[in-house]
Each structure stands twice: as C-alpha cells, then as structure tokens.
C-alpha cells in the first residue's frame, strides 16, 4: 500500500506511512525492503538528489565480514573476534545480535538481488559483492557499476515494486514528538517544509564524518586535513535530531578509515584506494619531531585515528627501509607500491638516515634516536616496553614488528582517511534508540553508522561497516513491522 500525501493551505505537504526511514544507504534500504515485504507502508527519505546518490554503501569495497572473519562462521567464533578486535569494548547484547544474525542477513541479501563471491585470497573476502571492487585506484573507477552500486539499485527496484520508494532531495531537520513518542520527521525539500507522519521512525543517515564542526569537536583539531575517503554525506543529522529529543550518544571520538598518502587529500585518484595500512604497520609512524606517537601494531584503522588526533595531521610520516617498501608495499589487492608514485605522490628516499631526514624535513638526531630505540626493542623481543608500546601480534592488514635498516630508507608523508564515524546513538539489540533516562524512546530506532556500541574504544576497534548496516537494517525493519502490526 502506498503512503498518503496531503497538502495544507500554507503549502506544506504532509505524508503518512507506517515506517519513515531517514537515509537510503544499505541499512535504510534493507530495513525498507524487509518492512515492506512484512506488510507495512514505508517511505525512505534521502538527502541526495541524483539517481545514484552519493552514499558510503555505494562507494564501499563490498566486503561482508565480521572483524575480518567469514560471516558464516559459528556465532561464538564471530563473537570472540569482535571482542578481540575491540579489546572488549563492544556491547555484549549488540555483538550477539550482530553475530547471531549476520549469516541469515547475508543469505537474505543474496535472495534479494545481491551477487556474492570470493573476491580475494584473504579469508574474510568470501562474501564480496560482484562485480568486485578494490581493483582500480581512485574514486572515479572504484564504485560505478560495481557490486555495491548495483545492490543499492536493486534494493530500490524491489522497494518500488512493493509500492514504496525513495523521496530524493529530502533533508531531515527535526523529529515530531507527541507525549514522549516519535511520530514523524520534518524535512526540507525543494524549498518547502514537508512533514512525514509515521508509527515508527528509523534513523539510518550515517555518521557525522561530513560535518566539520562535529569532526573538530570529537575527532580532530583539523578536520580540513583529513581525507574524506567515502561519500562525505554523513552530516550527523540523525544524531543531532535524536539528541534534541533526549537520546544518548557514546563513543563519538573514533572513526573507521585508513592510512592514506598525503597527496590523497588533493588527488581523487589516490582515494579511497590504495591504502597504506600494511606499510604503516611495518614502519615507524612519526610526527614532525621524528618521534613515534602511536602503536603501529594495532593496524591501519587505529593509526588513522592517531594521525587525526595530532595537532597537525599532515606532519606525519611512515619511515621504513626499501626492503620493507618492496615487500609490504606490494601486498593487498591494490598495493600502494608503485601506484601512489605513478600518480604523483611523494615518496622520500635516502641512502642513509641523514639523507632521508634532509629530504623529508625530519630532524635527523631525533629520528635516529627513535629508530635506534625501536630497533633495540624489536631485537630484544619486547617492543611493548617502549614508551609508546608496539604490539607484537600479526593482524589482518598489519605486520609483526621488524628491524628497520638505516640504509636505503623511505619516508612517506601521510594523512588520515576518514570513511565513517564509529560513535553515535545508543541503541538496544532491537535497534531502539535509548534515551537519557535509560529507556527506549517510543517509536524511534537507529541503524548502521548512526549508532554506537559495536566499534571504537581505545583500540579504535573495527567490526565491519557493511555487516553492521545490513544486520541493523534487517532487525530494525522486522522490529518496526512487528510493532506496527
């Protein structure tokens, strides 16, 4: 059944549906299709106007995994992986909802138009959307007509076939509340104010990575120095609106992203891929003083967060030797060596440390001291004892610590690439938004990168954005349909 639209004498439009969803990414469209097939009326509000509107889901690599594990592994295996990846930070109930639903969610998605296959040699790439991405550098060729782009198109087609659809160019500005219950959303569209009334509202518009003021408040003193390696459309509207009606937020100080070369900030050919995670985890990562400031062994997501927190995120470098650059620099599906240099990015080289320091602008004495201390700790087998500890464990996109030679050296200027923020609205395992009184706000749910509780924490733990969006969307759609019926 289609939603009903009316107009008042002031020219404002009022529309009615059982469920109104803010955001047409993977979480929003999954919830919409699932709720519609369960028999309730749905409207999806999307701020983008284009047919293929910008969305992180569309621009993603299309890999479904849980903390770099196969989504069809036993739930207890996945739960342990989440606990390890987040150093115990992830909420238990949210983790169990994710790991207990991901296998059926991926199967549901395959039954609803997704083409999945093994897109790489790494074990977590067994469920990757086809046609595969991560093969070409730069944004222009990374996503168009690839698996994630096709999936969103197919989900919209199925939504239309169910008598629902996406309202484009509709930016949500506030939630309609009555007696403590959320009963709709007000939006700006084509210069007019429109109201969408509903029995349930789902916020699925992503994080706040595209909002410089919020990024400056929570993530980095210099948001302009971070590379937007996603759509950049997450403006934090859902979080802002929910805060206004009494919602809780948590974990706002972490994001999912990768280590990029600094040239990615100004050259679209160098983001979202290739990334420098494996290189940075094999190197020492230093600031302009030549000193380490983060644990490289925690991997690229953690390193990117540490770079963003620096007073000057662009005054950071990965320092390693040519042997490591020729080995780890050529790993992963789209390796940075030689891709970044082929596209004009700077890679400083020096036959010895003093030459490298002069060419990169790093202070030679400080860099030499940092490298000597680091190498001694690696040789002794106790890099965790360093003033800035270095984890001695291998990770999916990381390396065990190795001695770095002071001959034939390399220094790569870095920047942090931000894809989506990890914190947001506090929800329960049914995706209901929790108020500051500790109870669910009636009628209000949230999904995907709008939410907190699964990722982030001191280790900047990453669980998997597409998997989180998919499961949240499925659970939220089912819960809304159950409540409406």
N, C-alpha and C positions, 0 to 999 in steps of 0.2 A: 504494500500500500504506500502511495506517495505521501509526502508531507503536505500540509495545507498551508497556503500562503494568503495573507490578507494585507490590506493597506489602510492606514488611518488617514484622517484629514490633514495631518501635518506632513504627510509624505513619507512617514516612516513605515517600513514593512515589518510585519510580524509573521513568523513562521512557526509551525508546530511539528514536533516529531517525538517519538518515544525516547530516542537517544540522539544527542548532538555531540559530535566529536570535533575537537579543535586540533587540526593538523592532519595532513594526508600523507604522512610517511608510512613506513611499514607497520608501526604499531597502530596508527589510526585506521589504515585501510584493512588490516587484519581484523580489528575489532568491528569495523563496519560490516564487512562481508559476513563474519560469523554471526553477528547480531541479526542481520537481515535474514540469513537463512534459518534462524531460530524464530522468525515471525514477527519481529518488531520493526517499526519505521525508524529510519536512520537518515541523518543529514551530516555530511562532513564539510567542515569549514576550512578552507586553505587560503593563506595569505597570497601565495603565488598566483600569477595570472596566466602563465604560459601553459600550453598543453603538457609539456614535460617540465613542469615547475621544478625549481631547484630544491633538492632535499638530500640530506645526508644518506638516506636509504638508497636513493638513486645513484649517488656518487660512490657508494661503498664498493669494496672488493668482492662482496657477495659470498663471504665465507661464514657458514654457521658452525660455531664451535662453542664449547663451554670451557673457559680457561685453557684453551688450546688442546682440548680433548674432544674425541669423537662424540657427537651429540647422542648417539645410540648406545654409548657405554652405560653400564649399570648406574642408576641414580646415586648409589653410595660412592662410586668412583668419582663421579662428577662433583658431588658434594665435597669430597676430600680435596679435589683440585681447586675448587673455589676457595676453600679455607686456606690452602697453601698460597694461592695467588694473591689473596687479600690479607695475608698474615692474620687471619681470624677476624677481620673487620666486618665481613658481610653478615647481614642479619640472618639468623638461622631460619626463620619462617620463610623469608623471601628466597633464600637459597634453595630450600626444599621445594618451594613452588616452582622455581626455575628448573631445577634438575629433575623433578618429577614429571614435568610437562613437556620438556623440550623435544623428546623423541616423538610423541604424538603430534606436537605442533609442527615439526618438520614434515611429518607424513601428511598432515592436514594441508600444509602449504603445497606439497607435491600433488595432492589431489585437486588443488585449486589453481593450477597453472604454472607452478614453478618447475623448471627443468634443472635437476641437480646432478652433479657428477663429481669425480675426483679431479680437482683442478691443480694438483701439485703433489710433490713427493712427500711433503710433511704430513704426518698422521691426521692433523686437525683439518686438512683440506679435502676430506672425503665427502663433504656436503657443501659444494660450492655451486652457486648459480651459473648456469650456462646460457649464452656464450661467456667464457671465462674472461675476467679482467686481470689486472696486475701484470699485463704483458708489455704495455707500452708506457713510456714516460709522459707526464704532463696531463692536465685536466682535459684538454680538447679531445683526446683519443681514449681516455681512460674509461669513460662511462657510456657514451651514446650507443644504444642498441646492444649493450652488454646485458648480462643476466638480471642484474638488479633493476635496470631501466625497464626491461621487458616485464619483469614481475609486477612493478607498480602499475604499468599499463594494463596488464591482465587483471589485476585485482580491481581496478577501476571499471573495466568492462563487465566483470561479474557483479559489481555493485550496481551498475546501471541496469543490468539485466534483472536485478532483484527489485527494480523500481525505486532505487535510491540514487545518490550521486554526490559529486563534489561541487560545492559552491566556491568558485575561484574568486580571488581578489577580495576575500573577506577576512579582515584582521580583527581578531577578538580584542575587546578593550575592557570588558568587565563581566562579572558573573551576576546573574539575577538571583537574589536570595529572598525567601519568604519563611518567616518563623524558623530560621536556622537551617533551612533546606535549600539546596541549589536547584533552581528550576529553569535555568536557561542561561544564554550568553548574549551580550550585546556586541555588535561588530560594526566597524566602518567598512562600507563597500560602495564604490563609485560615488564618493562624496556624501553618502547618506548613512544615517544610523538605522541599522536593522536589528530586530530582536528575534532570537530563536528560542522558543519555549520548549521545555522537554521534561520528561520524568527523570532523566539521568543525563549527566554531562561528563564527558571524558576529555581530559587534557592530555594531548599527545603531540605537542608542537615542538618538542625537542628541548635542549638545554638553553644556556644563555651565552654561548661562545661568540655570537654575533653582536652582542651588546657591550661596547667598550667600557661603559661606566660600571656594569656589573663585573666584567672581567677585571677591571682595575681594582674594584673593591675586594674581590675574593681570590683572584688567581695571580695577577702580575702587576707590578707598578708601571709597566709599559706595554699595554695591550697592542699598540701600534707596531711593536717589534715582534709580535707572534704571527706566524704564517697560518692563515685560515686554510686548512687543508681539507675542508669539507665544503658544504654549501654556504655556510656562514649565515643561514637563515634563522637559526635559533636565537631569538631575541629575549627570551625569558618571559614572554607574555603570560604563559600559563602559570609560572611560578609567581609572578607579580600579582595576578588576579586572585590566585588562591591565598596568598599572604593577606590580601585585603579582607578576606572573609574568615580569617582565623586559622589558616593552615600552619603546620610545622614544616620547617626545612632543616636539612642536615647535609654535612659533607660537601659544602659548596666550594672548598678550596682545592679540588683536584679535577683533572680533565683527562680524557683519553686523547692521545695524539702520538706523534713520532718525532724522532730527531731528524731534522732536515738540514741541508746545507743553507748558508745564509742567503745565497742567491735565489732560493725559492721564494723569498719574500717579494721579489720583484719580477720573477720569471715564471709564468704559468706552466712552462714545460717541465718544471722541476718539482711539482707537487701535484697530486698527493703522493706520487711515487716518482723516482726511487726514494727510499728512506735510508738513514744512516744508523739505525738501531744496532745492528750487529757490529758495525765498525766502532761505534761509541762504546759498546760494552767490552770491546777488546782493547780500547785505548785508555789513556787517562783523559778525563774531561776537565779542563782548567778554565779559570776566568782570566781577566786581563792581567792579573798579578802573577800568573803562572802556577797558581795553586789549585788543587782539586777541591771541589765543593759538593760532590755527590758520590754515592755508591754506584759505580758503573755496572756492577754485577746484578742489580735489580732490573736491568733491561731498559729498553728504549722509552717506554711509557713513563717510567719513574724519572729517567734522565731528562725527558722533555719537560716534565713538571718542575724539576730542579732548575733547569735553564730559565724557564718562565719566571721563577721567583727571584732571579738575580736583579740587582739594581739596573744593570744593562744586559738584557738577554742576548744581545748581538755581540757582546765582548766575550764570547766563549769559544773554545776550540777543542777538537778531538786531536790528541797528539799520539802518534804511533810510529812504527817503522814501516819501511817499504814492504818488508816481507809480510807483515800483517795486512797491509793495504791490498796486497796482491792475493791474499787468501780470503780473509773475511770480507773484504770489499767486493768480492765476486760471488758472494753467497746470496741466497733468496731468489725469488722468481725474477725480479727485475733489479739486478745488482747496481749499486752506485758507481762502481769502478768498471768501465770507464765512463758511464753515462753522464755523470754530473760534469766532468771536464769537457766532454763532447758538446755539452750545451752551455759552456762558458763559465761554469762555476770555478771559484778559486780553490786550488789545492797547493799549499806552500810545500816546497821541498828543500832539504838541505843535506849536504853530505855529512854534516855533523851537527851537534846541538846548537852551537853558537851561530852557525849559518842559518839554521831553521829559525832561531829566535830573532835574528835580524830581519829576516824576510817576513815573518808573521807579526812582528812588533811586540812579541812577548819578552819579558825581562829574562835574560839568559841565566843569571845566577839563581833566581827563584825557580825557574823551570828545571834547571839542573838538580837543585836540591829536592824538588818534588819528585822527579823521576828516580833519583838515587834512593830516596826513602821508599818509594813504591816498589822498585825492583828488589830491594833488600827484603821487604815483607813478603813478596811473592816467592823469592828463593827460600826463605825460611819456612814457607808454608803457612804463614799466619797473617794474611792481608787484612783479616778482620780486626787486627790490633792497631791498625793505622788510626791516626787522629780522625780522619774521615774513613770509616771502615769500608773495606771492599769485600763484598760477598764472594765466597768461594763455592759457588754452585753454578752448574750449567742451566740455562733456561732456553725456551723455545727459540727466541730471537736474541740470544745472548751468548757470551763466551766465558769459559773459565779464564781466570787471570793468567797472563803470560808475561815474562820479562820483555821489556821494550828496549830494543837496541838504541844506542846513541849514535849509530852510524846510519846513513841513508834514511833520514827521518821525514815524516809527513805531518803537517798541521792543517786541519780543515776548519774554516770558520763555520760556526753552527747557528741555527736558530731553532726555536721550539715550534713544531707544527701542532695546532690545536684542532681537533675534529669535533668533539662534543664534550660538554661538561658532565662530570660524574655525579655531582650532588644535585639536590632539588627537593621536591616534595616528599614528605614521609608518607608511605603507604603501608597497608597490610597485605597479606598474601592473596587477597581478592582484588587488589589494586585500588581499594578505597582510600581516599585522602584522609589523613589523620589530623585532627585539629589540635590546637594548643592545649586543650583540656584532655588530650589523650584518647578521645573517641572519634570514630569516623564522622566526617561531615556528610550528612544525608544527601544523597543524590550526586555526589562529586567523586570522581575517580581520576586516576592519572596513570600514564604508561610510558615506558621507554626512557629516553634521556631527560624527561621532565622530572624524573623521580630519583630518590636517594635510596641507600641501603644495601646495594649489591656491589658497588665498585668504589674505589678511592681509598681513603685512610692513609696512614703514614707510608705505606708501601706503594701508594698510587695503584692499587690492585685492579687489574683489568680482567673482566669476565667474558665479554663478548657482546658488543652493542646490538648486532642483528638478532642474536638469540634472545637477548633481554626484550627487545622490541616485539619480537614475534610472540613470545610466551605471554608477555603482558597484554598484548592486543587480544590474543585468544581468550585469556582468562577474563579480561575486562569486558569483552563482548558477551561472553557467556553469563557473567555475573549480572550485567545490566539487563540482559534479556530475561533472566530469572526473576529479577526484582520487578521489572515492568509487568511481566505476566502474572 
